[in-house]
């Protein structure tokens, strides 16, 4: 994993990420209004890691018959801009300049429809399993690149899915080290 990432503001693409395009996106209402970063978690099947199924799910290619849980979710049309695996590997599904479908019904600081103005990062994990050091390192580096390309995303405008959709979502959950992450952002290093 590179020590740093870079995002081209014109294309919204991270040069160091593996590109896996998702059809589950569309144009933002205002491309110059990218001002929020939302952190999520996902694992497919639930609580299983390094399966490649998250990439298939966001790309709209999840095989429903592969696992009983997949039959429930295979038809969903969701995505995120980025996915960070347990080993720190970074995949990008949607240009940061486009709207990924990651937040659903949501509200931040009194403003609804967070997908319109946010970037979504999915961490491979679940609410109650500690995230890997390599994920935090990649997350801090990616956050720095996002903030460089989209300066309206200050540290105060970084939140979890659980905070913008309380009662509906619980991720990234109690296992996520917010204090360590925020401290690392301030110091420019991984927690």
C-alpha positions in Angstrom: 0.0 0.0 0.0 1.4 3.4 -0.9 2.3 5.8 2.0 0.1 8.4 0.4 -2.7 8.6 -2.1 -3.6 11.3 -4.5 -6.9 12.2 -6.1 -7.2 14.1 -9.4 -10.0 16.7 -8.7 -10.8 16.9 -12.4 -11.6 13.2 -12.7 -12.3 12.4 -9.0 -10.2 9.3 -9.3 -7.5 8.1 -6.9 -4.5 7.1 -9.0 -3.4 4.4 -6.5 -6.7 2.7 -6.1 -7.9 -0.4 -8.0 -10.7 0.8 -10.3 -13.9 -1.3 -10.2 -16.7 0.8 -11.8 -20.1 0.6 -10.2 -23.3 1.3 -12.2 -24.9 2.4 -8.9 -24.2 6.1 -9.1 -25.3 9.2 -10.9 -24.5 12.9 -11.2 -24.4 15.1 -8.2 -26.9 18.0 -8.1 -24.0 20.4 -7.7 -20.5 19.0 -8.4 -18.8 21.8 -6.5 -20.7 20.9 -3.3 -18.6 18.0 -2.0 -18.3 18.8 1.7 -18.8 15.6 3.8 -16.9 12.3 4.3 -18.9 9.3 5.6 -17.3 6.2 7.0 -19.1 2.8 6.8 -18.3 -0.8 7.2 -19.3 -3.9 5.2 -18.4 -7.5 5.0 -19.9 -10.1 2.7 -21.1 -12.6 3.7 -21.6 -10.9 7.1 -18.5 -11.2 9.3 -16.4 -12.8 6.6 -13.4 -11.0 5.1 -11.4 -11.2 1.9 -14.1 -12.9 -0.1 -14.2 -10.4 -3.1 -18.0 -10.3 -2.7 -18.1 -6.6 -1.7 -16.5 -5.7 -5.0 -19.1 -7.9 -6.8 -22.0 -6.3 -4.8 -21.0 -2.7 -5.6 -20.4 -3.6 -9.2 -23.9 -5.1 -9.5 -22.5 -8.6 -10.1 -23.2 -10.4 -6.8 -24.3 -14.0 -7.4 -27.5 -14.5 -5.3 -27.1 -18.3 -5.2 -23.6 -18.1 -3.7 -24.8 -17.5 -0.1 -28.2 -17.5 1.5 -27.8 -13.8 2.6 -27.0 -12.8 -0.9 -30.5 -13.7 -2.1 -31.7 -10.9 0.2 -29.4 -8.2 -1.1 -28.3 -9.1 -4.6 -31.0 -6.8 -6.2 -30.0 -3.8 -4.1 -28.4 -0.9 -6.0 -25.8 0.5 -3.6 -22.2 1.6 -3.9 -19.5 3.6 -2.2 -16.7 5.7 -3.6 -14.0 3.6 -1.8 -13.5 0.3 -0.1 -10.6 -0.4 2.2 -9.8 -4.1 2.8 -8.3 -5.5 6.0 -4.9 -5.5 4.4 -5.2 -1.8 3.4 -5.9 -2.5 -0.3 -7.9 0.3 -1.8 -10.7 -0.1 -4.4 -12.6 2.8 -6.0 -16.1 2.3 -7.5 -17.4 5.8 -8.2 -15.6 9.0 -9.1 -15.6 11.4 -6.1 -17.2 13.9 -8.5 -20.3 11.7 -8.9 -22.9 10.6 -6.4 -22.4 7.1 -5.0 -25.4 5.5 -3.3 -24.0 4.8 0.1 -25.8 6.9 2.7 -29.5 6.4 2.0 -32.0 8.4 4.0 -29.6 10.6 6.0 -29.0 14.0 7.6 -25.9 15.9 8.6 -26.0 19.2 10.5 -29.6 19.7 9.5 -29.0 19.0 5.8 -30.6 15.9 4.4 -29.7 13.7 1.4 -26.0 13.2 2.3 -25.3 11.3 -0.9 -25.7 14.6 -2.8 -22.6 16.2 -1.1 -20.6 13.4 0.5 -17.9 10.9 -0.3 -18.4 7.4 1.2 -15.6 5.1 2.4 -16.4 1.5 3.3 -14.1 -0.4 5.6 -14.1 -4.1 5.4 -15.4 -5.1 8.8 -18.3 -5.2 11.2 -19.4 -3.0 14.2 -17.8 -5.1 16.9 -14.5 -6.4 15.4 -11.5 -4.2 15.7 -10.3 -2.7 12.4 -6.8 -3.6 11.2 -3.9 -1.2 11.5 -3.4 -1.3 7.7 -7.0 -0.1 7.3 -6.4 2.9 9.6 -3.2 3.7 7.7 -5.0 3.6 4.4 -8.0 5.5 5.8 -5.8 8.3 7.1 -3.8 8.6 3.8 -7.0 8.5 1.8 -8.7 11.1 4.0 -5.7 13.4 3.5 -6.0 13.0 -0.3 -9.7 13.7 -0.2 -9.3 16.8 1.9 -6.6 18.0 -0.4 -8.8 17.6 -3.5 -12.0 18.7 -1.7 -11.0 21.3 0.9 -14.6 21.8 2.2 -14.3 18.4 3.9 -12.7 19.6 7.2 -12.0 17.2 10.1 -15.3 18.4 11.6 -17.2 17.2 8.5 -16.1 13.6 8.8 -18.8 11.3 10.3 -20.0 7.8 10.5 -23.0 6.3 8.9 -24.5 5.7 12.3 -24.4 9.5 13.0 -26.2 10.5 9.8 -28.8 7.7 9.9 -29.3 7.0 13.7 -31.6 4.2 14.5 -31.3 2.9 10.9 -27.5 2.3 10.7 -24.9 1.3 13.2 -21.6 1.4 11.3 -18.7 1.8 11.6 -19.7 0.8 15.1 -18.1 0.7 18.5 -15.0 -1.1 17.2 -14.0 2.0 15.2 -11.4 4.1 16.9 -12.6 7.6 16.3 -10.2 9.2 18.8 -7.2 7.5 17.2 -8.3 8.3 13.7 -8.9 11.9 14.4 -5.6 12.2 16.3 -3.8 10.6 13.3 -5.5 13.1 10.9 -4.2 15.9 13.0 -0.7 14.4 13.1 -0.6 13.0 9.6 0.0 9.4 10.7 -1.9 6.2 11.3 -3.2 5.5 14.9 
